[in-house]
């Protein structure tokens, strides 16, 4: 929501707002990132857990946590 508010404020002031563009570390030129690259990065950034870890959380950690929270 803050990003959208910033975008609207920039557009009202006539300042260009770039969602997916960045500058190089030297700040001498812009690097444009394609939508396809961003989609690939979103897929890679998703956290996936192996089956044993999901089972541990479901059958052991969650019941124990619920047990401790019910004592409060």
C-alpha angles and dihedrals in degrees: 000000000000091000092052091049090050090049092052092047091050092049091050090051093047094247114141113241117204117196098189107020126102138178126241118255088260089055090226101116141015124249115211118209118208122231090239091058091049091051090052091049091050090053092048092047094058111109114233125186127204119248095255091056093049091049091049091053094045100044104028116017099040096050092046091049091049089049093053093045092051091058093062 
